[in-house]
Amino acid sequence: MKFTTILAGAVALAAMTAAVSAGPALKDAYKNAFVIGAALNAGQITGQDAKSDEIVVREFSAISPENDLKWERIHPAPDGYHFDIADQYVAFGQAHNLYTVGHVLVWHAQTPRWVFQDAQGKPISKDALLERLRSHIFTVVGRYKGKIKAWDVINEVVGDDGKMRQSPWYQIGGEELFVKAFQWAHQADPKAELTYNDYNIENPDKRAEALALVKRLKAAGAPITTVGIQAHYMLGEPDLKLLDETIGEFAKLGVKVALTELDIDVLPRPGNGATADVALSLAADPKYNPYVNGLPADVQQKLTERYAQVFAFALKHKDVVNRITTWGVTDNDTWHNGWPIRGRTAYSLLFDRAYQAKPSVAAIISEAQK
């Protein structure tokens, strides 16, 4: 499928959704502060979930791909790339004049084993890994030069223990690989914003290493422009004063800050607290899925207040914060339905399962109007 054909189809959707209106839009309320985005899944990218697409076009000024630019989707085997859905994603952003994010170039998860192995299944050399990464970056970033405005270059490279994550990327390539990734992404698209993205870097121990890493990367010549705070939160964790402090600390390093994957899990978990470790998998238990028949009013109110507080802190730092993206569009899409416990009924996003705005949306808009 040619990119121009995909773009024509996306333009048609733009015309169809132009008349959709449901009161003040989030993107308009925040147009003088920062862009507001949502992460899209394949159904939304390809137009199969038209109701979600209408919300995106009406309410948001930015998009991110949940999975379809990750290595396992776009480059699953050594001998070829799968660009079909990625092309449609970029065309959607172009058609609707959306700030389009690329996610992700270097991550320990959702990367095929072949990337790190030779034909016999043994670990490859540092030089070989660097060459594979260089080729991937120039192919993918280069394909969307001028169309994707920001790339998550490295993702989750600091562990929850406050030390560098011992991923195959790091074990084989060291921090030089991260520096090269930023440099190659910049060469492939000199105008793109380049992000180090991570979760729980509000926590002081992990934050300390993340700050130190950014300093080291910049000193080594990495053209990093942005730090992404994923912001996978719960109702009570983390203390949002930590978010306030963290934005301020990264600002001192001369980088922008984005809240890249915001969602708020209202469901209880057995003692693990706020995290986004994709490896976490917990046993199902009815007591951890208490709202199968709907969210109680008091919990909805707590969710509303929590979202408003997050945006209030971001507005406080609007000279530094350049984007907030929610990780999904409606509660139908939130990954919390299947993580860290499968089969739950989650309520983590701004729009409900009937595609209606929650009270959180009005509260967020109210924060911008203060």
C-alpha positions in Angstrom: 0.0 0.0 0.0 1.5 3.3 -1.0 1.9 6.1 1.6 0.0 8.6 -0.6 -3.0 6.2 -0.8 -3.0 5.9 3.0 -2.8 9.6 3.4 -5.8 10.1 1.1 -7.8 7.8 3.2 -6.8 9.6 6.4 -7.8 12.9 4.8 -11.2 11.5 4.1 -11.6 10.6 7.8 -10.6 14.1 8.7 -13.5 15.4 6.6 -15.9 12.9 8.2 -14.9 13.9 11.8 -14.6 17.6 11.3 -18.2 18.2 12.3 -17.9 16.2 15.5 -18.2 18.5 18.5 -18.8 17.8 22.2 -18.0 21.0 23.9 -14.5 22.4 24.8 -11.7 20.3 23.5 -8.7 19.4 25.7 -6.3 20.4 22.9 -7.9 23.9 22.8 -7.9 24.4 26.5 -4.1 23.6 26.6 -3.0 25.2 23.3 -1.0 27.8 25.1 0.6 25.4 27.5 1.6 22.0 25.8 0.3 19.5 23.4 -2.1 16.7 24.7 -2.0 13.3 23.1 -3.3 9.8 23.2 -1.7 6.5 22.4 -3.3 4.6 19.5 -3.6 0.9 19.0 -3.8 -0.9 15.6 -7.6 -0.7 15.5 -7.6 3.0 15.8 -4.7 3.5 13.4 -6.4 1.4 10.7 -9.9 3.0 11.3 -11.5 0.0 12.7 -12.3 1.8 15.9 -13.9 4.9 14.3 -15.5 6.1 17.6 -12.1 6.4 19.2 -10.7 8.1 16.2 -13.4 10.7 16.5 -12.3 11.4 20.1 -8.7 11.7 19.1 -9.4 14.2 16.3 -11.7 16.2 18.4 -9.8 16.3 21.7 -6.1 15.7 21.1 -3.2 17.4 19.4 -0.7 14.6 19.6 -0.6 10.8 19.0 1.8 8.0 20.0 1.7 4.4 18.8 1.2 1.8 21.5 3.0 -1.0 19.8 3.2 -0.6 16.0 6.6 1.1 15.8 8.2 -1.2 18.3 11.0 -3.4 16.9 9.0 -6.7 17.0 6.2 -5.2 14.9 8.1 -3.1 12.4 11.3 -5.2 12.0 10.4 -8.7 13.2 13.0 -10.6 11.1 16.5 -9.7 9.9 15.5 -9.7 6.2 12.6 -7.3 6.2 10.4 -4.5 7.6 6.7 -4.4 8.1 5.7 -0.7 7.5 2.0 -1.1 6.6 0.4 -0.1 10.0 3.2 2.3 10.8 2.6 4.1 7.5 -1.1 4.4 8.3 -0.3 5.8 11.8 2.0 8.5 10.3 -0.6 9.3 7.6 -3.3 9.7 10.3 -1.1 12.2 12.1 -0.3 14.1 8.9 -4.0 14.2 7.9 -5.1 15.7 11.2 -2.1 17.9 11.8 -1.2 16.0 15.0 2.2 16.1 16.8 3.3 12.5 15.9 5.5 10.5 18.2 7.7 7.5 17.4 7.9 4.8 20.1 10.5 3.2 20.5 14.0 2.5 19.1 15.9 0.9 22.1 13.9 -1.1 24.7 14.6 -4.3 26.5 11.1 -5.7 25.8 9.3 -6.4 22.5 12.7 -6.7 20.7 13.2 -10.0 18.8 15.9 -12.3 20.1 17.6 -12.3 16.7 18.7 -8.7 17.2 21.1 -9.8 19.9 22.1 -13.2 18.5 24.1 -14.7 15.6 22.9 -17.5 13.4 23.9 -20.1 16.1 21.9 -18.3 18.7 25.0 -16.9 20.5 25.4 -13.3 21.6 26.8 -11.0 18.9 29.6 -8.6 19.3 29.3 -5.0 20.3 30.2 -3.8 16.8 27.6 -6.2 15.2 24.9 -4.9 17.6 25.8 -1.3 16.9 25.5 -1.9 13.2 22.1 -3.6 13.5 20.9 -0.6 15.6 22.4 1.9 13.2 20.7 0.3 10.2 17.4 0.1 12.0 17.4 3.7 13.1 18.4 5.1 9.7 15.8 2.9 8.0 12.9 3.7 10.4 13.6 7.3 11.5 14.7 8.1 7.9 11.5 6.8 6.4 9.4 9.2 8.5 11.8 12.2 8.5 9.8 15.4 8.9 6.6 13.5 9.7 7.4 12.1 13.1 8.2 15.0 15.4 9.6 13.2 18.4 11.2 9.8 19.0 11.5 7.8 22.2 15.1 6.8 21.5 15.9 4.8 24.7 13.2 3.4 27.0 13.3 2.1 30.6 17.1 1.8 30.8 17.3 2.4 34.6 16.1 -0.4 36.8 13.8 -0.2 39.8 16.8 -0.7 42.0 18.3 2.6 40.9 21.0 1.0 38.8 21.4 0.6 35.0 19.1 -2.1 33.7 21.2 -5.1 32.7 19.4 -5.6 29.3 21.1 -7.2 26.3 21.5 -3.7 24.8 23.4 -2.5 27.9 25.4 -5.8 28.5 26.6 -5.9 24.9 26.8 -2.2 23.9 27.1 -0.3 27.2 26.2 3.4 27.4 28.1 4.0 24.2 25.2 2.3 22.4 22.7 4.8 24.0 24.9 7.7 22.9 25.1 6.3 19.4 21.3 5.8 19.2 20.7 9.4 19.9 23.4 10.5 17.5 22.1 8.3 14.7 18.5 9.4 15.3 19.6 13.0 15.1 21.5 12.3 11.8 18.5 10.5 10.4 16.1 13.5 11.3 17.9 16.5 12.6 14.7 18.3 13.5 13.1 15.5 15.6 13.0 15.8 19.4 14.8 12.9 21.0 13.6 11.4 24.3 14.9 9.2 27.1 11.7 7.6 28.4 11.3 5.8 31.7 8.8 5.0 34.5 9.0 5.6 38.3 11.8 8.2 37.9 9.9 10.3 40.3 11.1 7.9 43.0 14.3 9.5 44.5 16.7 6.5 44.1 15.7 5.8 40.5 15.6 9.6 39.8 19.1 10.0 41.0 20.4 7.5 38.5 18.2 8.9 35.7 19.5 12.4 36.3 23.1 11.1 36.4 22.5 9.2 33.1 21.2 12.2 31.3 24.3 14.1 32.5 26.6 11.4 31.2 24.7 11.1 27.9 24.9 14.8 27.2 28.6 14.9 28.2 29.3 12.1 25.7 27.6 14.0 22.9 24.1 12.5 22.9 21.7 15.2 21.5 18.9 14.4 24.0 16.2 17.0 24.1 13.5 15.5 26.3 13.0 13.3 29.3 9.8 11.3 29.3 8.2 10.6 32.6 5.8 7.7 31.8 3.4 8.6 34.6 1.7 5.2 35.1 0.0 6.2 38.4 -2.3 4.8 41.0 -4.9 6.7 43.0 -2.5 7.0 46.0 0.9 6.5 44.5 3.3 8.2 43.9 3.0 11.4 46.0 2.7 14.0 43.2 5.1 16.3 45.1 7.7 13.9 43.7 6.5 14.7 40.2 6.8 18.4 40.9 10.4 17.9 42.2 11.4 15.6 39.3 10.3 18.0 36.6 12.3 20.8 38.3 15.4 18.6 38.6 15.4 17.6 34.9 14.8 21.2 33.9 18.1 22.1 35.5 19.8 19.8 33.0 18.5 21.9 30.1 16.0 19.3 28.8 12.3 19.4 28.3 9.9 17.1 30.1 7.0 15.1 28.7 4.5 13.0 30.6 4.4 10.3 27.9 2.1 7.4 29.1 -0.2 8.9 31.6 -2.9 6.7 33.1 -4.3 6.2 36.6 -5.1 2.7 37.8 -8.0 2.8 40.3 -7.8 -1.0 41.0 -6.1 -2.5 44.0 -2.9 -4.6 43.6 -1.3 -7.0 46.1 1.6 -4.9 47.5 3.5 -3.9 44.4 2.6 -0.2 44.3 2.9 2.0 41.2 5.1 0.5 38.6 5.1 -0.2 34.8 7.3 -3.2 34.8 5.9 -5.2 31.8 7.3 -8.4 33.3 5.0 -8.2 36.3 2.3 -10.8 36.3 0.1 -11.5 39.2 -2.5 -14.1 39.9 -6.2 -13.3 39.4 -8.4 -12.8 42.4 -11.9 -11.2 42.6 -10.8 -8.8 45.3 -8.4 -7.2 42.8 -11.2 -6.7 40.3 -13.9 -5.0 42.4 -15.7 -2.8 39.9 -16.9 -5.2 37.3 -20.4 -3.5 37.2 -19.2 0.1 37.1 -17.1 2.6 39.0 -18.5 3.8 42.3 -19.1 7.6 42.5 -16.6 8.1 45.3 -13.8 6.3 43.3 -14.7 8.3 40.2 -14.3 11.5 42.2 -10.9 10.4 43.5 -9.9 9.7 39.9 -11.1 13.1 38.8 -9.1 14.8 41.5 -6.0 12.8 40.7 -6.1 13.7 37.0 -6.7 17.4 37.9 -3.7 17.4 40.2 -1.4 15.9 37.6 -2.3 18.5 35.1 -2.0 21.3 37.8 1.6 20.3 38.4 2.3 20.2 34.7 0.9 23.6 34.2 3.1 24.9 37.0 6.0 23.8 34.8 4.6 24.7 31.4 7.8 26.3 30.5 9.4 22.9 30.7 6.6 20.4 30.1 6.0 20.1 26.3 3.5 17.2 26.2 1.1 15.0 28.1 0.0 11.8 26.5 -2.5 9.3 27.9 -1.7 5.7 27.3 -4.9 4.9 25.4 -8.1 6.6 24.4 -10.9 4.9 26.3 -11.2 2.4 29.1 -11.7 -0.3 26.4 -8.1 0.2 25.5 -6.2 0.6 28.7 -3.5 -2.0 29.3 -4.6 -2.2 32.9 -7.4 -4.5 31.7 -4.8 -7.2 31.3 -1.8 -6.0 33.4 -0.6 -6.8 35.9 -3.6 -9.1 36.4 -5.5 -10.5 33.4 -9.2 -10.1 32.9 -9.8 -7.1 35.0 -12.2 -4.2 34.4 -10.1 -1.1 34.6 -11.0 2.6 34.5 -7.6 4.3 33.9 -8.3 6.8 31.1 -10.2 9.9 30.4 -13.0 8.4 28.2 -15.2 5.5 29.3 -16.2 2.3 27.6 -19.2 4.1 26.0 -16.8 6.7 24.4 -18.0 9.4 26.7 -15.8 11.9 28.5 -15.4 11.2 32.2 -15.7 14.0 34.8 -11.9 14.1 34.7 -12.0 15.8 31.3 -14.0 18.8 32.7 -11.7 18.9 35.7 -8.6 19.0 33.5 -10.1 21.8 31.3 -11.0 23.7 34.5 -7.3 23.6 35.6 -6.3 25.3 32.3 -8.9 28.0 32.8 -7.8 29.0 36.3 
